[in-house]
């Protein structure tokens, strides 16, 4: 990625963060101030109703209650009740371990012992890569199964002579629709029934969980009244399948963007080639209409004496060819040619080429045939072959 593109992307992300901060501040800060004012009113009311309790003692009591709630204590349970609910039973501990390796981390339950925190460090370092490998495999298998089912639907559409482009769009929409129906809408209604949440609260929990944000304000199975021990483990398996589906969707989007980028580059290359061809054609037509360019002036070069001609091989005496007159090259004509710069072929050659031509046979004028040069005597190929007549020994 180029530096300019990276800086532009960073600026876009920062702008997105600032805009989100402003929106959340405008929406949530008045509610926070209202809750703080109501807490102050309740505190003043309690102190007026119980004058024997001081303000400092009430503050220490509230702090201890807040710490106990953060440690997983249930305010509705006291020491005299026979409630068997525990935040660290087997089902809840399994769900907590699952939130570690999935990097969700709701935060409603936290570790309070040093031994537990030390174990959590090594547990997360090993479990997160292991879960990533499992997530990739499940996402690949799940995506293949969904694409295979959608492929049968595409075959039906193609039999109905639906255009292939429309079939691709319909298959992508079906892929998203089936995934949302299985992993978003169905769990929403299940949580509405099991947790007694509203539809907004349920879908809020689903999206926050599958995006691994995990605020912790809504957690499935955290209610002490929940009587199903296998409920939270089943929720974790739903999280596994939902994350795998979202991973396959992101992979599909990435592949689609890569294909679109390649096609765009190919189209831009074709347009560049067409523009270059069009420019060359226009230039050639303009050159033909304006006429060929004037030839450059010829420089006078001193004539060098011709080199001695190579000796003729010893053999049968040959009759010398009659000398012919060498015609000078015709001057260039002013008529336009099919291709530019073709009329520059009349430029004289160098003096070395002229000297070589003086030793060779003269060039025949146009319309006449050059006489064939004398053949060299054939050499005997072997000792047993008779000599040809006329060849000297």
C-alpha positions in Angstrom: 0.0 0.0 0.0 1.3 3.4 -0.9 2.1 6.0 1.7 -0.5 8.4 0.4 -3.1 5.8 0.4 -2.2 4.7 4.0 -2.3 8.3 5.2 -5.6 8.9 3.6 -7.0 5.7 5.2 -5.7 6.8 8.6 -7.3 10.2 8.2 -10.6 8.6 7.3 -10.5 6.2 10.3 -9.6 9.2 12.6 -12.5 11.2 11.2 -14.8 8.2 11.7 -13.7 7.9 15.3 -14.2 11.6 16.0 -17.7 11.6 14.5 -18.6 8.5 16.5 -17.3 10.1 19.7 -19.4 13.2 19.1 -22.6 11.2 18.4 -22.1 8.9 21.5 -21.4 11.9 23.7 -24.5 13.7 22.5 -26.6 10.6 23.1 -25.2 9.1 26.3 -23.9 12.0 28.4 -27.4 13.4 29.3 -28.4 9.9 30.4 -25.3 9.6 32.6 -26.0 13.0 34.2 -29.6 12.0 34.9 -28.5 8.7 36.5 -26.0 10.4 38.7 -28.5 13.0 39.8 -31.0 10.2 40.7 -28.3 8.4 42.7 -27.6 11.6 44.7 -31.4 12.0 45.4 -31.7 8.4 46.6 -28.6 8.9 48.8 -30.0 12.1 50.4 -33.3 10.5 50.9 -31.7 7.5 52.7 -29.6 9.8 55.0 -32.7 11.8 56.0 -34.6 8.6 56.7 -31.7 7.1 58.8 -30.0 10.0 60.6 -27.9 7.5 62.6 -25.9 6.6 59.4 -23.2 9.1 58.5 -22.3 10.1 54.9 -18.9 8.5 55.1 -20.3 5.1 56.3 -22.9 5.1 53.5 -20.1 5.9 50.9 -18.0 3.0 52.1 -21.0 0.7 52.0 -21.8 1.7 48.4 -18.2 1.1 47.4 -18.1 -2.4 48.9 -21.4 -3.3 47.2 -20.0 -2.1 43.8 -16.9 -4.2 44.2 -19.0 -7.3 45.2 -21.2 -6.8 42.1 -18.1 -6.6 39.9 -16.8 -9.9 41.4 -20.0 -11.7 40.4 -22.0 -11.5 43.6 -25.8 -11.4 43.3 -27.5 -8.6 45.3 -30.7 -10.6 45.5 -29.0 -13.5 47.4 -27.9 -13.2 51.1 -26.1 -15.5 53.4 -29.3 -17.1 54.8 -30.7 -18.1 51.4 -30.3 -21.6 50.0 -29.6 -20.5 46.4 -27.3 -22.9 44.4 -26.5 -20.3 41.7 -22.8 -19.6 41.2 -21.1 -17.5 38.6 -18.3 -20.2 38.4 -20.3 -23.3 37.9 -19.2 -25.6 35.1 -21.5 -24.1 32.4 -20.6 -20.5 33.3 -16.9 -21.3 33.5 -17.0 -23.0 30.1 -18.7 -19.9 28.6 -16.1 -17.6 30.3 -13.3 -19.7 28.7 -15.0 -19.4 25.4 -15.2 -15.7 25.6 -11.4 -15.6 26.3 -10.3 -17.6 23.2 -12.9 -15.8 21.0 -11.5 -12.4 22.2 -15.1 -11.2 23.0 -14.5 -10.6 26.7 -17.9 -9.4 28.0 -16.5 -8.1 31.3 -19.5 -8.9 33.4 -17.4 -11.6 35.1 -13.7 -10.9 35.9 -10.9 -12.7 37.6 -10.2 -11.6 41.2 -7.3 -13.9 42.2 -3.6 -13.5 41.1 -3.4 -17.2 40.3 -6.5 -17.0 38.0 -5.0 -13.9 36.2 -1.7 -15.6 35.7 -3.3 -18.7 34.3 -5.5 -16.5 32.0 -2.4 -15.0 30.4 -1.0 -18.4 29.2 -4.5 -19.8 28.5 -5.2 -16.9 26.1 -1.8 -17.1 24.4 -2.4 -20.7 23.5 -6.2 -20.7 23.0 -6.6 -17.7 20.7 -4.4 -19.1 17.8 -6.0 -22.5 18.3 -9.4 -21.0 18.0 -8.3 -19.0 14.9 -7.3 -22.3 13.1 -10.6 -23.9 14.1 -12.5 -20.8 12.9 -10.8 -20.8 9.5 -11.6 -24.5 9.0 -15.3 -24.2 10.1 -15.7 -21.0 8.0 -14.3 -22.8 4.9 -16.6 -25.8 5.4 -19.6 -23.7 6.1 -19.0 -21.4 3.2 -18.5 -24.4 0.9 -21.8 -26.0 2.0 -23.7 -22.7 1.5 -22.2 -22.2 -1.9 -23.0 -25.8 -2.9 -26.6 -25.3 -2.0 -26.8 -21.9 -3.7 -25.1 -23.6 -6.8 -28.2 -25.8 -7.2 -30.4 -22.7 -7.1 -28.2 -21.0 -9.7 -28.6 -24.1 -12.0 -32.3 -23.7 -11.8 -32.1 -20.0 -12.7 -29.9 -20.8 -15.6 -32.4 -23.4 -16.9 -35.0 -20.6 -16.8 -32.7 -18.6 -19.1 -32.0 -16.0 -16.5 -28.9 -13.8 -17.5 -25.7 -14.9 -15.8 -25.1 -11.4 -14.3 -28.5 -11.4 -12.6 -27.9 -15.0 -11.4 -24.6 -13.9 -9.7 -26.4 -11.0 -7.9 -29.2 -13.3 -6.8 -26.7 -15.9 -5.5 -24.8 -13.3 -3.4 -28.1 -12.0 -2.0 -29.2 -15.6 -1.1 -25.9 -16.2 0.6 -26.3 -13.2 2.8 -30.0 -13.8 3.4 -29.6 -17.4 4.5 -26.7 -16.5 6.8 -28.6 -13.7 8.4 -31.7 -15.9 8.8 -29.7 -18.7 10.5 -27.2 -16.7 12.7 -28.9 -13.4 13.3 -32.7 -13.5 13.1 -33.3 -17.0 14.6 -31.0 -16.3 17.7 -32.7 -13.0 18.2 -36.1 -14.6 18.7 -34.5 -17.3 20.9 -32.9 -14.7 23.2 -36.2 -12.8 23.3 -37.9 -15.9 24.7 -35.1 -17.2 27.0 -33.8 -13.9 28.4 -37.1 -11.9 28.3 -35.4 -9.1 26.3 -36.9 -6.8 23.8 -36.2 -7.3 20.1 -33.9 -4.4 20.1 -31.9 -5.7 23.1 -31.7 -9.2 21.6 -30.4 -8.0 18.2 -28.1 -5.6 19.9 -26.6 -8.5 21.9 -26.3 -10.6 18.7 -24.5 -8.0 16.7 -22.2 -7.0 19.5 -21.3 -10.6 20.1 -20.7 -11.7 16.5 -18.5 -8.6 15.9 -16.5 -9.6 19.0 -17.1 -6.2 20.7 -18.7 -7.7 23.8 -19.6 -4.8 26.1 -21.0 -7.0 28.8 -24.2 -5.0 29.5 -26.2 -7.9 28.0 -24.9 -11.4 28.4 -26.9 -14.6 27.7 -27.3 -16.9 30.7 -26.1 -14.3 33.2 -29.4 -14.1 34.9 -29.4 -16.1 38.2 -32.9 -17.3 37.4 -31.6 -19.3 34.5 -32.3 -23.0 35.2 -30.6 -24.7 32.2 -27.0 -25.6 32.8 -26.3 -26.4 29.1 -27.7 -23.0 27.9 -24.5 -21.1 27.9 -22.4 -23.9 26.2 -25.0 -23.9 23.4 -24.7 -20.1 23.2 -20.9 -20.6 22.7 -21.4 -23.0 19.8 -23.7 -20.5 18.2 -21.0 -17.9 18.6 -18.5 -20.3 16.8 -20.8 -20.8 13.8 -21.7 -17.2 13.6 -18.1 -16.0 13.7 -17.3 -18.6 11.0 -20.1 -17.3 8.8 -19.0 -13.7 9.2 -15.4 -14.8 8.4 -16.6 -16.5 5.2 -18.6 -13.4 4.2 -15.5 -11.2 4.7 -13.4 -13.6 2.7 -16.0 -13.5 -0.1 -16.1 -9.7 -0.1 -12.3 -9.6 -0.2 -12.2 -12.0 -3.2 -14.8 -10.0 -5.0 -12.9 -6.7 -4.4 -9.8 -8.4 -5.7 -11.5 -9.6 -8.9 -13.1 -6.1 -9.4 -9.6 -4.5 -9.0 -8.1 -6.8 -11.6 -10.9 -6.2 -14.1 -10.6 -2.5 -13.5 -6.8 -2.6 -14.2 -7.4 -4.7 -17.3 -10.0 -2.3 -18.6 -7.7 0.7 -17.9 -4.9 -1.0 -19.8 -7.2 -1.6 -22.8 -8.4 2.0 -22.7 -4.8 3.2 -22.6 -3.9 1.0 -25.6 -6.9 2.2 -27.5 -6.0 5.8 -26.7 -2.4 5.3 -27.9 -3.6 3.6 -31.2 -6.1 6.5 -31.8 -3.4 9.1 -31.1 -1.0 7.3 -33.6 -3.7 7.1 -36.3 -4.6 10.8 -35.9 -0.9 11.8 -36.0 -0.4 9.7 -39.2 -3.4 11.3 -40.9 -2.2 14.8 -40.0 1.3 14.0 -41.3 -0.1 12.7 -44.6 -2.2 15.8 -45.1 0.7 18.2 -44.3 3.1 16.3 -46.7 6.3 14.5 -46.0 9.0 16.3 -44.0 11.9 17.8 -46.0 15.0 15.6 -46.2 18.0 16.8 -44.2 20.8 18.4 -46.1 23.5 16.0 -47.3 27.0 16.6 -46.1 29.8 16.4 -48.6 32.3 13.7 -47.7 35.7 13.3 -49.2 36.0 10.3 -51.6 38.5 7.7 -50.4 40.4 5.6 -52.9 38.7 2.2 -53.3 40.4 -0.7 -51.6 42.1 -3.4 -53.8 39.7 -6.0 -55.0 40.3 -9.6 -53.7 42.1 -11.9 -56.1 40.1 -14.2 -58.2 40.5 -18.0 -57.5 42.8 -19.9 -59.8 40.7 -21.9 -62.2 39.2 -21.7 -65.6 39.8 -18.3 -67.2 36.6 -16.4 -67.3 35.6 -13.7 -69.7 35.1 -10.4 -68.0 31.6 -9.1 -67.8 30.9 -6.0 -69.9 30.9 -2.9 -67.9 27.6 -1.3 -67.3 26.7 2.2 -66.5 25.7 2.9 -62.9 22.7 5.2 -62.8 22.6 7.7 -60.0 19.7 7.4 -57.5 16.7 9.4 -58.5 15.9 12.5 -56.5 13.1 12.3 -53.9 9.6 13.0 -55.1 7.3 15.4 -53.3 4.3 13.0 -53.5 2.9 11.8 -50.1 3.5 8.2 -49.0 1.5 5.8 -47.1 3.7 5.9 -44.0 5.6 8.9 -42.7 9.5 9.0 -43.0 9.4 6.4 -45.9 10.7 9.0 -48.4 13.9 9.3 -46.4 15.3 6.1 -48.0 17.2 8.0 -50.7 19.8 9.3 -48.3 23.3 8.3 -49.5 25.2 5.6 -47.8 28.6 6.0 -46.2 31.8 6.1 -48.1 32.8 2.7 -46.9 29.7 1.2 -48.5 30.5 3.0 -51.7 34.0 1.7 -51.8 32.8 -1.9 -51.2 30.4 -1.5 -54.1 33.2 -0.4 -56.4 34.8 -3.8 -56.1 31.6 -5.8 -56.5 29.6 -6.2 -59.6 27.9 -3.1 -60.9 24.3 -2.7 -60.0 21.9 -3.4 -62.8 19.6 -0.7 -63.8 15.9 -1.1 -63.2 14.3 -3.4 -65.7 17.5 -5.3 -66.6 18.7 -8.6 -65.1 22.1 -8.9 -63.4 24.4 -11.5 -65.0 25.1 -14.5 -63.0 28.6 -14.6 -61.5 31.0 -17.4 -62.5 30.8 -20.6 -60.5 33.7 -21.8 -58.4 35.3 -25.1 -59.3 33.9 -28.0 -57.3 36.2 -29.8 -55.0 36.5 -33.6 -55.0 34.6 -35.2 -52.1 36.7 -38.3 -51.8 39.8 -40.1 -53.2 37.7 -42.5 -55.3 35.7 -39.9 -57.1 36.9 -39.0 -60.6 37.9 -35.5 -61.4 35.6 -33.4 -63.5 36.7 -32.3 -66.9 38.3 -28.9 -67.1 39.3 -28.7 -63.4 43.1 -28.4 -63.0 44.8 -30.7 -60.6 
